[in-house]
């Protein structure tokens, strides 16, 4: 009789799965798939805008606002352009714009509560 192996192999190689996008589009690369097909949820409709609420230490709120503003802008690929497509901005990728940050949705807490600043 032959003995049955009872151990799993140390590693296995499986193919990278396709990601699903709008209109049945498939791609292995998330940004390329979004650019070519749009987000999977497009069939359910898109919101008129995406709104952000910001919460953070007082000293960091300006940086949070700049991150939101940066999402709306495009970015050129610097490394490996054959793999990383240029980022054309949030609205072009997700098919819906980012609304300006509403001051009523900005919440700060005292800087002394920032656990990262205490390190």
The first five atom37 places (N, CA, C, CB, O) and aatype in JSON, in Angstrom:
{
  "aatype": [20, 20, 20, 20, 20, 20, 20, 20, 20, 20, 20, 20, 20, 20, 20, 20, 20, 20, 20, 20, 20, 20, 20, 20, 20, 20, 20, 20, 20, 20, 20, 20, 20, 20, 20, 20, 20, 20, 20, 20, 20, 20, 20, 20, 20, 20, 20, 20, 20, 20, 20, 20, 20, 20, 20, 20, 20, 20, 20, 20, 20, 20, 20, 20, 20, 20, 20, 20, 20, 20, 20, 20, 20, 20, 20, 20, 20, 20, 20, 20, 20, 20, 20, 20, 20, 20, 20, 20, 20, 20, 20, 20, 20, 20, 20, 20, 20, 20, 20, 20, 20, 20, 20, 20, 20, 20, 20, 20, 20, 20, 20, 20, 20, 20, 20, 20, 20, 20, 20],
  "atom_mask": [
    [1, 1, 1, 1, 1],
    [1, 1, 1, 1, 1],
    [1, 1, 1, 1, 1],
    [1, 1, 1, 1, 1],
    [1, 1, 1, 1, 1],
    [1, 1, 1, 1, 1],
    [1, 1, 1, 1, 1],
    [1, 1, 1, 1, 1],
    [1, 1, 1, 1, 1],
    [1, 1, 1, 1, 1],
    [1, 1, 1, 1, 1],
    [1, 1, 1, 1, 1],
    [1, 1, 1, 1, 1],
    [1, 1, 1, 1, 1],
    [1, 1, 1, 1, 1],
    [1, 1, 1, 1, 1],
    [1, 1, 1, 1, 1],
    [1, 1, 1, 1, 1],
    [1, 1, 1, 1, 1],
    [1, 1, 1, 1, 1],
    [1, 1, 1, 1, 1],
    [1, 1, 1, 1, 1],
    [1, 1, 1, 1, 1],
    [1, 1, 1, 1, 1],
    [1, 1, 1, 1, 1],
    [1, 1, 1, 1, 1],
    [1, 1, 1, 1, 1],
    [1, 1, 1, 1, 1],
    [1, 1, 1, 1, 1],
    [1, 1, 1, 1, 1],
    [1, 1, 1, 1, 1],
    [1, 1, 1, 1, 1],
    [1, 1, 1, 1, 1],
    [1, 1, 1, 1, 1],
    [1, 1, 1, 1, 1],
    [1, 1, 1, 1, 1],
    [1, 1, 1, 1, 1],
    [1, 1, 1, 1, 1],
    [1, 1, 1, 1, 1],
    [1, 1, 1, 1, 1],
    [1, 1, 1, 1, 1],
    [1, 1, 1, 1, 1],
    [1, 1, 1, 1, 1],
    [1, 1, 1, 1, 1],
    [1, 1, 1, 1, 1],
    [1, 1, 1, 1, 1],
    [1, 1, 1, 1, 1],
    [1, 1, 1, 1, 1],
    [1, 1, 1, 1, 1],
    [1, 1, 1, 1, 1],
    [1, 1, 1, 1, 1],
    [1, 1, 1, 1, 1],
    [1, 1, 1, 1, 1],
    [1, 1, 1, 1, 1],
    [1, 1, 1, 1, 1],
    [1, 1, 1, 1, 1],
    [1, 1, 1, 1, 1],
    [1, 1, 1, 1, 1],
    [1, 1, 1, 1, 1],
    [1, 1, 1, 1, 1],
    [1, 1, 1, 1, 1],
    [1, 1, 1, 1, 1],
    [1, 1, 1, 1, 1],
    [1, 1, 1, 1, 1],
    [1, 1, 1, 1, 1],
    [1, 1, 1, 1, 1],
    [1, 1, 1, 1, 1],
    [1, 1, 1, 1, 1],
    [1, 1, 1, 1, 1],
    [1, 1, 1, 1, 1],
    [1, 1, 1, 1, 1],
    [1, 1, 1, 1, 1],
    [1, 1, 1, 1, 1],
    [1, 1, 1, 1, 1],
    [1, 1, 1, 1, 1],
    [1, 1, 1, 1, 1],
    [1, 1, 1, 1, 1],
    [1, 1, 1, 1, 1],
    [1, 1, 1, 1, 1],
    [1, 1, 1, 1, 1],
    [1, 1, 1, 1, 1],
    [1, 1, 1, 1, 1],
    [1, 1, 1, 1, 1],
    [1, 1, 1, 1, 1],
    [1, 1, 1, 1, 1],
    [1, 1, 1, 1, 1],
    [1, 1, 1, 1, 1],
    [1, 1, 1, 1, 1],
    [1, 1, 1, 1, 1],
    [1, 1, 1, 1, 1],
    [1, 1, 1, 1, 1],
    [1, 1, 1, 1, 1],
    [1, 1, 1, 1, 1],
    [1, 1, 1, 1, 1],
    [1, 1, 1, 1, 1],
    [1, 1, 1, 1, 1],
    [1, 1, 1, 1, 1],
    [1, 1, 1, 1, 1],
    [1, 1, 1, 1, 1],
    [1, 1, 1, 1, 1],
    [1, 1, 1, 1, 1],
    [1, 1, 1, 1, 1],
    [1, 1, 1, 1, 1],
    [1, 1, 1, 1, 1],
    [1, 1, 1, 1, 1],
    [1, 1, 1, 1, 1],
    [1, 1, 1, 1, 1],
    [1, 1, 1, 1, 1],
    [1, 1, 1, 1, 1],
    [1, 1, 1, 1, 1],
    [1, 1, 1, 1, 1],
    [1, 1, 1, 1, 1],
    [1, 1, 1, 1, 1],
    [1, 1, 1, 1, 1],
    [1, 1, 1, 1, 1],
    [1, 1, 1, 1, 1],
    [1, 1, 1, 1, 1],
    [1, 1, 1, 1, 1],
    [1, 1, 1, 1, 1]
  ],
  "atom_positions": [
    [[0.83, -1.19, 0.0], [0.0, 0.0, 0.0], [0.87, 1.24, 0.0], [-0.94, 0.0, 1.2], [1.95, 1.27, 0.59]],
    [[0.37, 2.26, -0.67], [1.1, 3.53, -0.68], [0.56, 4.42, 0.43], [0.98, 4.24, -2.05], [-0.62, 4.41, 0.75]],
    [[1.48, 5.19, 0.99], [1.1, 6.1, 2.07], [0.58, 7.41, 1.48], [2.3, 6.36, 3.03], [1.16, 7.95, 0.54]],
    [[-0.51, 7.93, 2.04], [-1.12, 9.18, 1.58], [-0.44, 10.34, 2.31], [-2.67, 9.19, 1.83], [-0.3, 10.3, 3.53]],
    [[-0.02, 11.36, 1.57], [0.6, 12.54, 2.19], [-0.45, 13.28, 3.0], [1.22, 13.48, 1.11], [-1.55, 13.55, 2.52]],
    [[-0.09, 13.61, 4.24], [-1.03, 14.29, 5.13], [-0.67, 15.75, 5.36], [-1.09, 13.57, 6.46], [-1.32, 16.42, 6.16]],
    [[0.34, 16.24, 4.69], [0.75, 17.63, 4.87], [0.39, 18.45, 3.64], [2.26, 17.73, 5.16], [0.43, 17.96, 2.51]],
    [[0.05, 19.7, 3.89], [-0.17, 20.62, 2.79], [1.18, 21.11, 2.28], [-1.06, 21.82, 3.22], [2.14, 21.18, 3.05]],
    [[1.28, 21.44, 1.01], [2.55, 21.96, 0.51], [2.87, 23.3, 1.18], [2.5, 22.12, -1.03], [1.97, 24.01, 1.63]],
    [[4.15, 23.64, 1.24], [4.59, 24.88, 1.87], [4.05, 26.12, 1.16], [6.08, 24.94, 1.9], [3.87, 27.16, 1.8]],
    [[3.79, 26.03, -0.11], [3.2, 27.13, -0.86], [2.5, 26.58, -2.08], [4.28, 28.17, -1.27], [2.77, 25.46, -2.53]],
    [[1.59, 27.36, -2.6], [0.89, 27.02, -3.82], [0.86, 28.25, -4.7], [-0.54, 26.48, -3.54], [0.8, 29.37, -4.2]],
    [[0.89, 28.05, -5.97], [0.8, 29.16, -6.9], [-0.55, 29.1, -7.58], [1.96, 29.12, -7.95], [-0.89, 28.11, -8.23]],
    [[-1.33, 30.18, -7.42], [-2.64, 30.24, -8.07], [-2.67, 31.47, -8.97], [-3.79, 30.29, -7.01], [-1.98, 32.45, -8.69]],
    [[-3.43, 31.43, -10.02], [-3.48, 32.59, -10.92], [-4.19, 33.77, -10.25], [-4.19, 32.22, -12.24], [-5.1, 33.59, -9.44]],
    [[-3.76, 34.97, -10.61], [-4.4, 36.18, -10.08], [-5.83, 36.25, -10.64], [-3.58, 37.47, -10.45], [-6.03, 36.09, -11.84]],
    [[-6.81, 36.5, -9.77], [-8.2, 36.51, -10.25], [-8.53, 37.79, -11.01], [-9.17, 36.35, -9.08], [-7.89, 38.83, -10.82]],
    [[-9.52, 37.7, -11.87], [-10.04, 38.89, -12.54], [-10.94, 39.64, -11.56], [-10.82, 38.53, -13.84], [-11.67, 39.02, -10.79]],
    [[-10.87, 40.96, -11.6], [-11.77, 41.81, -10.83], [-12.94, 42.18, -11.72], [-11.04, 43.09, -10.3], [-12.78, 42.3, -12.94]],
    [[-14.12, 42.37, -11.13], [-15.31, 42.7, -11.9], [-15.58, 44.19, -11.85], [-16.53, 41.93, -11.37], [-15.45, 44.83, -10.8]],
    [[-15.95, 44.75, -13.01], [-16.24, 46.17, -13.13], [-17.59, 46.35, -13.82], [-15.13, 46.89, -13.92], [-18.29, 45.37, -14.09]],
    [[-17.95, 47.58, -14.1], [-19.24, 47.89, -14.71], [-19.39, 47.18, -16.05], [-19.4, 49.41, -14.89], [-18.42, 46.88, -16.74]],
    [[-20.64, 46.93, -16.4], [-21.01, 46.33, -17.68], [-20.3, 45.0, -17.95], [-20.7, 47.29, -18.81], [-20.02, 44.67, -19.1]],
    [[-20.01, 44.26, -16.89], [-19.38, 42.95, -17.06], [-17.91, 42.99, -17.38], [-20.07, 42.21, -18.13], [-17.32, 41.96, -17.7]],
    [[-17.29, 44.17, -17.29], [-15.86, 44.29, -17.58], [-15.02, 43.54, -16.57], [-15.45, 45.74, -17.61], [-15.33, 43.52, -15.38]],
    [[-13.96, 42.93, -17.04], [-13.03, 42.19, -16.19], [-11.61, 42.71, -16.43], [-13.11, 40.67, -16.46], [-11.25, 43.06, -17.55]],
    [[-10.83, 42.75, -15.37], [-9.42, 43.13, -15.49], [-8.72, 42.68, -14.22], [-9.25, 44.67, -15.72], [-9.34, 42.6, -13.17]],
    [[-7.45, 42.4, -14.32], [-6.67, 42.02, -13.15], [-6.16, 43.25, -12.41], [-5.51, 41.12, -13.57], [-5.84, 43.16, -11.22]],
    [[-6.07, 44.38, -13.08], [-5.51, 45.6, -12.49], [-6.65, 46.52, -12.06], [-4.57, 46.32, -13.49], [-7.47, 46.9, -12.89]],
    [[-6.72, 46.9, -10.77], [-7.87, 47.68, -10.29], [-8.03, 49.05, -10.95], [-7.75, 47.87, -8.83], [-9.14, 49.4, -11.35]],
    [[-6.96, 49.82, -11.08], [-7.12, 51.15, -11.67], [-7.41, 51.07, -13.16], [-5.86, 51.99, -11.43], [-8.27, 51.79, -13.66]],
    [[-6.71, 50.19, -13.86], [-6.98, 50.04, -15.3], [-8.42, 49.6, -15.53], [-5.99, 49.02, -15.93], [-9.08, 50.09, -16.45]],
    [[-8.92, 48.68, -14.71], [-10.3, 48.22, -14.84], [-11.3, 49.34, -14.58], [-10.57, 47.08, -13.88], [-12.29, 49.46, -15.29]],
    [[-11.03, 50.16, -13.57], [-11.92, 51.3, -13.29], [-11.9, 52.3, -14.45], [-11.5, 52.01, -11.99], [-12.94, 52.82, -14.83]],
    [[-10.73, 52.56, -15.0], [-10.63, 53.53, -16.1], [-11.35, 53.02, -17.35], [-9.16, 53.81, -16.43], [-12.04, 53.79, -18.02]],
    [[-11.2, 51.75, -17.65], [-11.77, 51.21, -18.89], [-13.27, 50.9, -18.77], [-11.03, 49.95, -19.29], [-14.01, 51.05, -19.75]],
    [[-13.72, 50.47, -17.6], [-15.09, 49.99, -17.48], [-15.95, 50.78, -16.49], [-15.08, 48.57, -17.07], [-17.17, 50.81, -16.63]],
    [[-15.34, 51.4, -15.51], [-16.08, 52.07, -14.44], [-16.31, 51.14, -13.28], [-17.41, 52.6, -14.97], [-16.12, 49.93, -13.41]],
    [[-16.73, 51.68, -12.14], [-16.97, 50.85, -10.96], [-18.11, 49.86, -11.17], [-17.26, 51.73, -9.77], [-19.07, 50.14, -11.89]],
    [[-18.0, 48.72, -10.54], [-19.02, 47.67, -10.64], [-20.4, 48.2, -10.29], [-18.68, 46.48, -9.74], [-21.38, 47.85, -10.94]],
    [[-20.49, 49.04, -9.28], [-21.78, 49.55, -8.8], [-22.46, 50.55, -9.7], [-21.59, 50.16, -7.49], [-23.53, 51.04, -9.35]],
    [[-21.89, 50.87, -10.86], [-22.55, 51.83, -11.76], [-23.95, 51.38, -12.14], [-21.72, 52.01, -13.02], [-24.83, 52.21, -12.37]],
    [[-24.17, 50.09, -12.21], [-25.5, 49.6, -12.59], [-26.55, 49.94, -11.55], [-25.46, 48.09, -12.81], [-27.75, 49.88, -11.84]],
    [[-26.12, 50.29, -10.35], [-27.05, 50.67, -9.29], [-27.23, 52.18, -9.22], [-26.57, 50.14, -7.95], [-27.98, 52.68, -8.38]],
    [[-26.55, 52.91, -10.09], [-26.6, 54.36, -10.07], [-25.45, 54.93, -9.25], [-27.94, 54.85, -9.51], [-24.82, 54.22, -8.47]],
    [[-25.2, 56.19, -9.43], [-24.13, 56.83, -8.68], [-24.7, 58.03, -7.93], [-22.97, 57.26, -9.61], [-25.66, 58.65, -8.37]],
    [[-24.1, 58.35, -6.79], [-24.56, 59.55, -6.09], [-24.19, 60.79, -6.9], [-23.96, 59.62, -4.67], [-23.27, 60.76, -7.71]],
    [[-24.91, 61.89, -6.66], [-24.6, 63.13, -7.37], [-23.2, 63.61, -7.03], [-25.63, 64.22, -7.02], [-22.49, 64.14, -7.89]],
    [[-22.8, 63.42, -5.78], [-21.44, 63.76, -5.35], [-21.05, 62.85, -4.19], [-21.34, 65.27, -4.93], [-21.91, 62.23, -3.56]],
    [[-19.76, 62.78, -3.94], [-19.25, 62.1, -2.75], [-18.88, 63.17, -1.75], [-18.0, 61.18, -3.1], [-18.14, 64.1, -2.06]],
    [[-19.41, 63.05, -0.55], [-19.13, 64.03, 0.51], [-18.25, 63.39, 1.57], [-20.46, 64.56, 1.14], [-18.44, 62.23, 1.94]],
    [[-17.29, 64.16, 2.05], [-16.41, 63.69, 3.11], [-16.71, 64.43, 4.4], [-14.93, 63.87, 2.72], [-16.94, 65.64, 4.39]],
    [[-16.71, 63.71, 5.5], [-16.69, 64.31, 6.83], [-15.25, 64.13, 7.33], [-17.76, 63.64, 7.82], [-14.66, 63.07, 7.15]],
    [[-14.71, 65.16, 7.94], [-13.34, 65.1, 8.43], [-13.35, 65.14, 9.94], [-12.5, 66.25, 7.85], [-14.07, 65.94, 10.55]],
    [[-12.56, 64.29, 10.55], [-12.4, 64.3, 12.0], [-10.93, 64.03, 12.29], [-13.33, 63.25, 12.7], [-10.34, 63.1, 11.75]],
    [[-10.36, 64.85, 13.17], [-8.96, 64.66, 13.5], [-8.47, 65.73, 14.45], [-8.11, 64.66, 12.26], [-9.23, 66.62, 14.83]],
    [[-7.21, 65.64, 14.83], [-6.64, 66.66, 15.7], [-6.64, 68.02, 14.98], [-5.2, 66.27, 16.13], [-6.46, 68.08, 13.76]],
    [[-6.83, 69.05, 15.71], [-6.9, 70.4, 15.14], [-5.72, 70.68, 14.21], [-6.94, 71.45, 16.25], [-5.9, 71.23, 13.13]],
    [[-4.54, 70.3, 14.63], [-3.32, 70.58, 13.85], [-3.28, 69.83, 12.52], [-2.09, 70.24, 14.66], [-2.51, 70.2, 11.64]],
    [[-4.07, 68.78, 12.36], [-4.03, 67.96, 11.15], [-5.16, 68.22, 10.16], [-4.06, 66.52, 11.53], [-5.16, 67.66, 9.07]],
    [[-6.1, 69.06, 10.52], [-7.26, 69.26, 9.65], [-6.89, 69.87, 8.29], [-8.27, 70.15, 10.33], [-7.48, 69.51, 7.28]],
    [[-5.95, 70.77, 8.27], [-5.53, 71.35, 6.99], [-4.96, 70.26, 6.08], [-4.48, 72.47, 7.2], [-5.22, 70.26, 4.87]],
    [[-4.19, 69.35, 6.65], [-3.63, 68.24, 5.88], [-4.74, 67.33, 5.36], [-2.63, 67.44, 6.73], [-4.67, 66.85, 4.23]],
    [[-5.76, 67.07, 6.17], [-6.89, 66.26, 5.71], [-7.62, 66.92, 4.54], [-7.87, 66.01, 6.86], [-8.0, 66.26, 3.58]],
    [[-7.8, 68.22, 4.64], [-8.45, 68.94, 3.53], [-7.62, 68.83, 2.25], [-8.66, 70.43, 3.9], [-8.17, 68.69, 1.16]],
    [[-6.31, 68.91, 2.39], [-5.46, 68.83, 1.19], [-5.49, 67.43, 0.57], [-4.01, 69.21, 1.54], [-5.37, 67.29, -0.64]],
    [[-5.66, 66.39, 1.4], [-5.79, 65.03, 0.86], [-7.06, 64.93, 0.01], [-5.81, 63.97, 2.0], [-7.04, 64.36, -1.08]],
    [[-8.16, 65.47, 0.51], [-9.41, 65.44, -0.24], [-9.24, 66.2, -1.56], [-10.58, 66.06, 0.59], [-9.67, 65.72, -2.61]],
    [[-8.61, 67.38, -1.51], [-8.39, 68.16, -2.73], [-7.48, 67.42, -3.7], [-7.77, 69.53, -2.38], [-7.69, 67.47, -4.92]],
    [[-6.49, 66.73, -3.18], [-5.55, 65.99, -4.04], [-6.23, 64.85, -4.78], [-4.41, 65.44, -3.2], [-5.85, 64.52, -5.9]],
    [[-7.24, 64.24, -4.18], [-7.96, 63.15, -4.84], [-8.62, 63.62, -6.13], [-9.01, 62.58, -3.9], [-8.77, 62.83, -7.07]],
    [[-9.02, 64.88, -6.2], [-9.71, 65.37, -7.38], [-8.77, 65.62, -8.55], [-10.45, 66.64, -7.04], [-9.21, 65.67, -9.7]],
    [[-7.48, 65.78, -8.27], [-6.5, 66.09, -9.31], [-5.93, 64.82, -9.9], [-5.36, 66.96, -8.74], [-5.95, 63.76, -9.28]],
    [[-5.43, 64.94, -11.12], [-4.76, 63.83, -11.76], [-3.33, 63.71, -11.29], [-4.81, 63.98, -13.26], [-2.79, 64.63, -10.68]],
    [[-2.71, 62.57, -11.58], [-1.31, 62.34, -11.24], [-0.66, 61.52, -12.34], [-1.17, 61.63, -9.86], [-1.22, 60.53, -12.81]],
    [[0.52, 61.96, -12.76], [1.28, 61.24, -13.78], [2.07, 60.12, -13.12], [2.23, 62.2, -14.54], [2.61, 60.29, -12.02]],
    [[2.15, 58.99, -13.78], [2.94, 57.87, -13.3], [4.42, 58.18, -13.45], [2.57, 56.57, -14.05], [4.86, 58.64, -14.5]],
    [[5.17, 57.91, -12.39], [6.62, 58.14, -12.44], [7.4, 56.85, -12.63], [7.08, 58.83, -11.16], [8.46, 56.84, -13.27]],
    [[6.88, 55.77, -12.09], [7.58, 54.5, -12.16], [6.71, 53.45, -12.84], [8.0, 54.03, -10.75], [5.5, 53.4, -12.61]],
    [[7.3, 52.63, -13.63], [6.66, 51.51, -14.31], [5.36, 51.91, -15.0], [6.39, 50.39, -13.31], [4.3, 51.39, -14.66]],
    [[5.43, 52.82, -15.95], [4.2, 53.27, -16.63], [3.48, 52.17, -17.4], [4.53, 54.4, -17.57], [2.3, 52.31, -17.72]],
    [[4.17, 51.08, -17.71], [3.49, 49.98, -18.38], [2.56, 49.24, -17.43], [4.52, 49.01, -18.98], [1.65, 48.53, -17.87]],
    [[2.78, 49.39, -16.12], [1.9, 48.74, -15.15], [0.97, 49.73, -14.47], [2.73, 48.02, -14.11], [-0.21, 49.42, -14.26]],
    [[1.46, 50.91, -14.11], [0.66, 51.91, -13.4], [0.13, 52.95, -14.38], [1.49, 52.58, -12.3], [0.91, 53.76, -14.88]],
    [[-1.16, 52.95, -14.66], [-1.69, 54.0, -15.54], [-1.72, 55.34, -14.8], [-3.12, 53.64, -16.03], [-1.72, 55.39, -13.57]],
    [[-1.74, 56.43, -15.57], [-1.89, 57.75, -14.96], [-3.24, 57.82, -14.25], [-1.78, 58.88, -16.04], [-4.22, 57.21, -14.69]],
    [[-3.27, 58.55, -13.15], [-4.5, 58.73, -12.38], [-5.16, 60.02, -12.86], [-4.22, 58.78, -10.83], [-4.61, 61.1, -12.66]],
    [[-6.34, 59.95, -13.5], [-6.96, 61.14, -14.08], [-7.83, 61.94, -13.12], [-7.77, 60.74, -15.25], [-8.49, 62.88, -13.54]],
    [[-7.86, 61.58, -11.85], [-8.7, 62.27, -10.88], [-9.92, 61.43, -10.52], [-9.15, 63.63, -11.43], [-10.37, 60.6, -11.3]],
    [[-10.43, 61.67, -9.33], [-11.51, 60.86, -8.76], [-12.73, 60.78, -9.67], [-11.91, 61.43, -7.43], [-13.26, 59.69, -9.91]],
    [[-13.17, 61.92, -10.17], [-14.4, 61.93, -10.98], [-14.26, 61.09, -12.24], [-14.77, 63.36, -11.36], [-15.2, 60.4, -12.63]],
    [[-13.11, 61.12, -12.88], [-12.9, 60.32, -14.09], [-12.79, 58.84, -13.79], [-11.65, 60.79, -14.79], [-13.14, 58.01, -14.63]],
    [[-12.33, 58.49, -12.6], [-12.19, 57.08, -12.24], [-13.53, 56.51, -11.76], [-11.12, 56.91, -11.14], [-13.95, 55.44, -12.21]],
    [[-14.2, 57.23, -10.85], [-15.4, 56.69, -10.21], [-16.72, 57.23, -10.78], [-15.35, 56.98, -8.75], [-17.8, 56.83, -10.34]],
    [[-16.62, 58.13, -11.75], [-17.79, 58.66, -12.46], [-18.72, 59.5, -11.58], [-18.58, 57.52, -13.05], [-19.91, 59.6, -11.86]],
    [[-18.18, 60.08, -10.54], [-18.94, 60.99, -9.68], [-17.95, 61.96, -9.02], [-19.76, 60.2, -8.6], [-16.86, 61.54, -8.63]],
    [[-18.31, 63.23, -8.9], [-17.38, 64.21, -8.34], [-17.34, 64.2, -6.81], [-17.75, 65.6, -8.83], [-18.24, 63.68, -6.15]],
    [[-16.29, 64.78, -6.28], [-16.18, 65.0, -4.84], [-16.71, 66.4, -4.55], [-14.7, 64.83, -4.34], [-16.28, 67.37, -5.17]],
    [[-17.63, 66.5, -3.61], [-18.19, 67.8, -3.22], [-17.16, 68.56, -2.39], [-19.52, 67.62, -2.42], [-16.34, 67.94, -1.7]],
    [[-17.19, 69.89, -2.44], [-16.31, 70.66, -1.54], [-16.6, 70.27, -0.09], [-16.5, 72.2, -1.75], [-17.75, 69.98, 0.26]],
    [[-15.57, 70.28, 0.73], [-15.74, 69.91, 2.14], [-16.63, 70.95, 2.81], [-14.36, 69.79, 2.87], [-16.34, 72.15, 2.78]],
    [[-17.7, 70.48, 3.42], [-18.64, 71.33, 4.14], [-18.1, 71.55, 5.56], [-20.08, 70.69, 4.17], [-17.83, 70.58, 6.27]],
    [[-17.95, 72.81, 5.96], [-17.42, 73.1, 7.3], [-18.28, 72.5, 8.41], [-17.32, 74.6, 7.5], [-17.78, 72.28, 9.52]],
    [[-19.55, 72.24, 8.14], [-20.41, 71.6, 9.14], [-20.07, 70.12, 9.34], [-21.88, 71.74, 8.73], [-20.55, 69.49, 10.28]],
    [[-19.24, 69.58, 8.46], [-18.84, 68.18, 8.55], [-17.37, 68.03, 8.91], [-19.12, 67.47, 7.23], [-16.76, 67.0, 8.64]],
    [[-16.8, 69.06, 9.51], [-15.41, 69.03, 9.96], [-15.41, 69.09, 11.48], [-14.58, 70.23, 9.34], [-15.92, 70.04, 12.08]],
    [[-14.82, 68.07, 12.09], [-14.82, 67.96, 13.55], [-13.38, 67.79, 14.02], [-15.71, 66.77, 14.04], [-12.64, 66.94, 13.53]],
    [[-13.0, 68.61, 14.98], [-11.64, 68.5, 15.5], [-11.66, 68.11, 16.96], [-10.89, 69.83, 15.31], [-12.64, 68.32, 17.67]],
    [[-10.57, 67.53, 17.38], [-10.39, 67.27, 18.79], [-9.03, 67.84, 19.19], [-10.49, 65.74, 19.11], [-8.17, 68.04, 18.34]],
    [[-8.83, 68.09, 20.47], [-7.59, 68.73, 20.91], [-6.35, 67.92, 20.51], [-7.6, 68.92, 22.42], [-6.37, 66.69, 20.52]],
    [[-5.29, 68.63, 20.16], [-4.07, 67.97, 19.72], [-3.49, 67.03, 20.78], [-3.03, 69.0, 19.35], [-2.85, 66.04, 20.44]],
    [[-3.71, 67.34, 22.05], [-3.15, 66.47, 23.1], [-3.8, 65.09, 23.12], [-3.31, 67.14, 24.46], [-3.27, 64.17, 23.75]],
    [[-4.93, 64.93, 22.45], [-5.56, 63.61, 22.36], [-5.03, 62.78, 21.18], [-7.06, 63.76, 22.23], [-5.4, 61.62, 21.02]],
    [[-4.17, 63.38, 20.37], [-3.59, 62.68, 19.22], [-2.55, 61.69, 19.7], [-2.98, 63.69, 18.22], [-1.45, 62.09, 20.09]],
    [[-2.87, 60.39, 19.66], [-1.95, 59.39, 20.17], [-0.66, 59.3, 19.35], [-2.64, 58.03, 20.2], [0.38, 58.91, 19.88]],
    [[-0.72, 59.67, 18.07], [0.47, 59.59, 17.21], [1.44, 60.72, 17.54], [0.08, 59.65, 15.72], [2.65, 60.56, 17.36]],
    [[0.95, 61.84, 18.0], [1.82, 62.97, 18.32], [2.6, 62.74, 19.61], [0.99, 64.25, 18.42], [3.62, 63.39, 19.84]],
    [[2.14, 61.84, 20.46], [2.79, 61.59, 21.75], [3.97, 60.63, 21.65], [1.79, 61.03, 22.72], [4.69, 60.46, 22.63]],
    [[4.18, 60.04, 20.53], [5.27, 59.04, 20.4], [6.61, 59.7, 20.31], [5.07, 58.17, 19.18], [7.63, 59.02, 20.2]]
  ]
}
